[in-house]
Amino acid sequence: MIWSNWLRLLCVIVPYATGVYLMFTGHFLLGIGLQIAVVAPVLWGTLNPSSRMFGSIQQSTGSNKLWLTLDDGPDPLTTPNILNTLAQRGVKATFFVIGEKAEKHPELIREISAAGHQIANHTWGHPQGSFWCLGPQRTQREITACQEVLKNILGQAPELFRAPVGHHNLFVHAVLKQNNMRLIGWNCRGFDGVHRPLEDILHLSLIHISEPTRHI
């Protein structure tokens, strides 16, 4: 249990509940104003993948190089093809993997690592629709469960973490600090979870890498 996260939760709940009380005791505008003052920053810090409101996030390489990152694996159908493509081009990447999938396919995790690629944490079950609003306990469980399974497979735990869809809530950084990890974002993405045509994905990606500078 990380007490600082429970304190953060308390700091959100108390003023929000106070706002509700004021609304129902004849001070509607004051109450709704207090609620907005609490909710708006929390939503901005959570739903904006580039936000540093809750802590630091790495979004560039610090050099004129591209950092290729791949999320949501491993998958027995696509991962081998991706590894073959990367090997043919002599390219290394960071695979942000889902713990539940890693447990089902440990051989793929070992194959990725053996090929010289980096393995990173992308939560246990990838709750992309709810990670942004998870409480302290569930947030910790999602991150640490993935850490444990990857450590069991590889012999060492990852140092990097990426939140599902980039929506890191206000409890993430305390868990990362406890596990000596860093939050990784991006400054270039193809939105392949939204756009299916390959041409659209390539177009969106190339827009952001038209200038050779420090992209993730």
C-alpha positions in Angstrom: 0.0 0.0 0.0 1.3 3.4 -1.0 0.1 5.9 1.5 0.9 9.0 -0.6 -1.6 7.7 -3.2 -4.4 7.4 -0.6 -3.5 10.9 0.5 -3.9 12.1 -3.1 -7.3 10.4 -3.3 -8.4 12.1 -0.1 -7.3 15.5 -1.4 -9.6 15.0 -4.3 -12.6 13.4 -2.5 -12.8 16.0 0.3 -13.2 19.1 -1.8 -15.4 17.4 -4.3 -17.7 16.1 -1.5 -17.7 19.6 0.0 -18.8 21.0 -3.4 -21.7 18.5 -3.4 -22.7 19.5 0.1 -22.7 23.2 -0.8 -24.8 22.6 -3.9 -27.5 20.9 -1.8 -27.4 23.5 1.0 -28.3 26.5 -1.1 -24.8 27.5 -2.4 -25.1 26.0 -5.8 -22.7 28.2 -7.7 -20.0 28.0 -5.0 -20.5 24.2 -4.9 -20.3 23.7 -8.6 -17.3 26.0 -8.9 -15.5 24.0 -6.3 -16.3 20.7 -8.1 -15.0 22.1 -11.4 -11.9 23.4 -9.7 -11.2 19.9 -8.5 -12.3 17.8 -11.5 -11.0 19.9 -14.4 -7.2 19.7 -13.4 -7.5 16.0 -12.6 -9.1 15.2 -16.0 -6.6 17.3 -17.8 -3.7 15.7 -16.1 -5.1 12.2 -16.7 -6.6 12.3 -20.2 -3.8 14.4 -21.8 -1.0 12.0 -22.6 1.5 14.8 -22.7 0.6 16.2 -19.3 3.2 16.5 -16.6 0.8 17.6 -13.9 1.3 14.5 -11.8 5.0 13.8 -12.5 7.6 13.6 -15.2 7.1 11.8 -18.6 9.8 11.1 -21.2 8.6 12.1 -24.7 11.9 12.4 -26.6 15.2 10.6 -27.0 17.4 13.5 -26.3 19.3 13.0 -29.6 18.6 13.1 -33.3 17.3 9.5 -33.4 14.0 7.8 -33.6 12.9 5.6 -30.8 10.5 2.9 -32.1 8.0 1.7 -29.5 5.4 -1.0 -30.0 2.4 -1.6 -27.6 -0.1 -4.3 -26.7 1.8 -7.5 -27.4 2.9 -10.1 -27.4 0.7 -11.8 -30.0 1.5 -15.2 -31.6 0.2 -14.0 -35.0 1.8 -10.6 -35.3 4.8 -10.6 -33.0 6.9 -13.0 -35.1 6.2 -11.1 -38.2 7.2 -7.8 -36.5 10.4 -9.4 -35.2 11.3 -10.7 -38.7 10.7 -7.2 -40.2 12.8 -5.5 -37.6 15.6 -8.1 -38.1 15.6 -7.6 -41.9 16.1 -3.9 -41.4 18.5 -4.1 -38.5 16.2 -2.0 -36.3 15.7 -2.3 -32.5 12.6 -1.4 -30.7 11.0 -1.2 -27.2 8.0 -3.5 -26.8 5.5 -2.3 -24.2 3.8 -5.6 -23.4 0.7 -6.6 -21.5 1.3 -8.8 -18.5 -1.7 -11.1 -19.1 -0.5 -11.8 -22.6 3.1 -12.2 -21.5 2.0 -14.9 -19.0 0.2 -16.8 -21.8 3.1 -16.5 -24.3 6.4 -16.4 -22.3 8.3 -17.8 -25.2 7.5 -14.7 -27.3 8.8 -12.5 -24.5 12.0 -14.4 -24.5 12.2 -14.3 -28.3 11.8 -10.5 -28.2 14.5 -10.1 -25.6 16.9 -12.6 -27.3 16.6 -10.5 -30.5 18.0 -7.5 -28.6 14.8 -5.6 -28.1 13.8 -3.9 -24.9 10.8 -5.2 -22.9 8.7 -2.7 -21.0 5.5 -2.6 -18.8 2.1 -1.8 -20.3 -0.1 -2.9 -17.4 -1.4 -6.4 -16.6 -4.7 -6.3 -18.4 -4.6 -3.1 -20.5 -7.9 -1.6 -19.1 -7.9 1.1 -21.8 -11.4 2.3 -21.0 -10.9 2.6 -17.3 -7.2 3.0 -16.4 -7.6 6.8 -16.3 -10.1 6.5 -13.4 -8.7 3.6 -11.4 -8.1 4.0 -7.7 -4.8 3.6 -5.9 -5.0 -0.1 -5.2 -6.1 -1.2 -8.7 -3.5 1.1 -10.3 -0.8 -0.5 -8.2 -2.0 -4.0 -9.0 -2.0 -3.3 -12.8 1.6 -2.2 -12.8 3.1 -4.5 -10.3 1.4 -7.7 -11.6 3.0 -7.0 -15.0 6.3 -6.4 -13.4 6.2 -9.7 -11.6 5.4 -11.8 -14.6 8.0 -10.2 -16.7 10.6 -10.6 -13.9 9.7 -14.3 -13.7 10.2 -14.7 -17.4 13.3 -12.6 -18.0 15.0 -12.6 -14.6 14.7 -8.9 -14.2 11.9 -6.3 -14.1 11.4 -3.6 -16.7 12.4 0.0 -16.0 9.9 1.6 -18.3 6.1 2.0 -18.2 3.5 3.3 -20.6 -0.1 3.7 -19.6 -2.9 2.4 -21.8 -3.8 5.0 -24.4 -1.3 7.3 -22.5 -4.0 8.1 -19.9 -1.8 8.0 -16.7 -3.9 8.8 -13.6 -2.7 10.7 -10.5 -1.6 7.4 -8.8 0.8 6.2 -11.4 3.9 8.0 -10.5 4.0 6.9 -6.9 3.9 3.3 -8.1 6.6 3.9 -10.6 8.8 5.5 -8.0 8.4 2.5 -5.7 9.5 0.2 -8.6 12.3 2.4 -9.9 10.5 2.9 -13.2 10.0 5.8 -15.7 6.9 6.9 -17.5 7.3 6.9 -21.3 5.0 8.8 -23.6 5.4 9.7 -27.3 5.5 12.6 -29.7 4.6 10.6 -32.8 1.8 8.1 -33.2 -0.1 6.6 -36.1 -3.5 6.2 -34.2 -3.6 2.6 -35.5 -6.1 1.8 -32.8 -8.6 4.2 -34.4 -7.6 4.2 -38.1 -7.4 0.8 -39.8 -6.3 1.6 -43.4 -2.5 1.3 -43.7 -2.3 4.5 -45.8 -3.9 6.5 -43.0 -1.6 5.1 -40.4 1.5 5.8 -42.5 0.3 9.4 -43.3 -0.3 10.3 -39.7 3.1 8.9 -38.6 5.1 10.6 -41.3 3.6 13.9 -40.6 5.3 13.9 -37.2 8.7 12.5 -38.3 9.2 14.8 -41.3 11.9 16.6 -39.3 14.7 14.3 -38.0 14.6 15.2 -34.3 14.2 13.1 -31.1 11.0 11.3 -31.7 9.4 8.5 -29.7 
